[in-house]
Amino acid sequence: MKKIIYNKFDKNLIPDLPKVVFQGRIFVITTPDEAAKAVDYLLSQPILGVDTETRPSFKKGQTRKVSLLQVASHDSCFLFRLNLIGLTDPLIRLLEDTTVPKIGLSLRDDIQSLRKRKDFNYGKFIDLQRHVGELGVTDMSLQKLYANFFHEKISKTARLSNWENDVLTEKQKSYAATDAWACIMLYEELQRLENTGDYVLITVKDDASDNLSEISPNPQKQLNDV
């Protein structure tokens, strides 16, 4: 059976989906030496997922520099604590690399944030937002895209936490790693569907709940029928 995807995924269905969490190894990088070793490993991988986190500001006009750069392979994720080590030369080498594809979402914003710490010429980055439209999908958030393509939920509860804490919590580490790894999963699934045509796109109106009900008397069953 072909995979069912929607041009817009109903956010009201997301809370009931099973939660997905990165199950691989997570390394928190807090020294330049650790960063150099991590970059050597990452540049030996065939594909990487990337994301950033910034300590939220709740005061008008106050801005903060990006706190965390997370870079994942299929089974490992490295959390570079930029508020402690900055953008080291090895990290610049990673960001400027033109051989290993680095997959992310809304990469323009991430790259601009990173450049405020130290300027660099970005290398081989692929933005998922530029590719989902090729399948007719208009959603742009990672949570909605992952729910659409995998029918699983990425928790966002740690998004507005303090990313400059002395020690990152387990919830923060899991959240950051999952976001970076999920970019790889989405890109590879997009590539598979584009190459095989093994999907059916259902177009829904702005009120997605009404349209899903029209498509099937049991919309949740249809979501799981892949």
N, C-alpha and C positions, 0 to 999 in steps of 0.2 A: 504494500500500500504506500502511495506517495505521501510525503510529509505535507501536512497542512500548515501554512503560514498565513499571516494576516498583514495587510498593509499598515494597519494600526492595531496594536494589542490593547485589549481592555484592561486598564490598570486595576479595576475592581476584582479581576480574577487572580491577581498576583498573590494576595495574602493566603489563599488556599493551596497554592502550589508547594510541592516539597522543596525544602531549602537545600541549596548546593553550597558546599564549602570546599576550598582547595585542600586536598589530602596529602600533598607532597611536603617536602622539607622547607622550612622557613628559616632564613638566616638574617639576623639583625646586624647591620654593618655600622660600626661606630668609630673606626680608625682608618687612616689612609692605607695602612698595610693590608687590612682586611678588604678594603675596596679594590686594591690592585689585584689581589688573588681572585676576588669575585668576578671582576671584569674579564680576566683571563678565561675563567670557566664559561662565562656567558657568551663570549665571542667564539667559543668552540661549539655552540649549539646551532641547530638549523633554523630555529625561529624563536622569537622572544615576544612576550607581552609586556607592555609598559603602562604605567600610570603614575600620578603624583598626588600628594596630599599636602594641604596647607592648613595651619592652625586657623580656625575660624576667628573672625573679628566681629564683635557685636557693637562696636562703636562707629558711628558715622565718620567717614573720612579716614579711618585707620586701615592700613594695609599691612600685610605680613609677607615675608618671603616664603617660597615653597619649603616645606619642612622635610618631606620624604619623597624619595624616588624609588618606586618598586619595579623590579624587572624580574620576570618569570620565564622559566623554560617549561616544558611539559611536567616536570616533576620536582622542580626546585624554584624557590623565590627568594630574592635578596632584597632586603629593605634597607636602602641607603639613607641614613639619618643626616640629611644635608644641613640641618640646623647645628650639627656637631662637627661635621667634616667639610662642609661646603662642596663645591664641584671640583674634585681633585683632577689631576691630569689623566689618570686612568679612566675616570668617569667621562671626561671630555672625549677620550679616545672611543669609548663605547657609543656616545651620542653622535660622534662624527663618522662612525663606521658605515661603509657603503656595501658591505657584503651580507650581513645577517639582517633579514627583514624584522623590523620592530613594529608590532601591531598595537594600536591604541585607539582611543575614542576621543574626539575633539582634541586632536594632537596640537593644533595651532595654539590653543590656550596653554597646554602643558609646556610646549617649547618656549613660548613667550615668558612663562613664569620661571623656567629654568635659566633662561638668558638674563634674567634680572640678577641672578647670582653670579653668572660669568658667561660672557658671550662665546658662542661657538657656531660652527656651520653644521647644521644637522645632516645626518646621513640617510640611511634607507629606512624611512618611516612610512607606514601604511595606515591610513585613517579609515576605520570601519564605517564612519559616516559617509564616506564617498563610495562605498561598495554596496551597502544594503539597498540603496536606491535602484541598483541594477536588477534586483529581484522584485522591485515594486514596493518595498517597505519604506515607510516614511518616518517611523519612530527613530529617535536619535539617542535615547538614554540606554545605558548598559543594562539596567534592570529590565526594561521592557523588551529589549532585543533578546536577552537571554531567555526570558519567559516565552517569547514568541518562537524561538528556534529550538529550545530544549524543554520547555514546559517545566522549568524549575525556577526557584526564587533566589535572587541574590539579596541578602539582607543589607540594609543601608543604615542600621542603627548607630554604627560607629562613625559615620561620615563627618559629623560636626563635633567630634571629640577633640581633645587637645593633642595635636600631633607633635608637640614639643615637650611632652611629659618626660621626666627623667628616665622612666622606663615605660616602654609601650606595653599595654595590656595584651592579654591573649586575644581578646576580642578585636583590638585594633590590628594586631598582626594578621589574624585570620581574614579580616575584612580587606586589608591592603593586598594581601597575596591573592585572594580570590578575584579581586577586580583585575589584576594584571594577567593572571592565568586565564580568566574568562575571555579575554581578548583573543588569545590564541585559539580557544575552542570555537569561538564565533567565526573567526576568519577561516579556519579549516572547514567548518561546516558550510560557510558561504561558498568556498571554492568547490566543495563536493557537489552542492546543489546546482551551481552554475555549470559544472562540467557534465552532470548527469541529467539535469532537468527533472530530477526526482522530487518534485514538489508541486503543490497546487496553491496558488495565491488566491485568497478570498478577500475581496474588497469590502470594507465596512464603512458606514457613515460615521459622523462624529460621535453619535451615541452608539458606541460599540456594543453595549449590552443588549439593546433592542435588536441589532442586526444579528448577533450571535444566536439569539433566541429564534429569529426567523430562519436561520440556516439549519438549525437542528433543535428538536425538542429537548435535547440534553446537551447543552453546549460544553459542559465539563467533559462529557464522554468524548465529544469530538476533539477536544484539545488533547486528550490522551490517546486518540486513535491514530497513531503514526507508526 
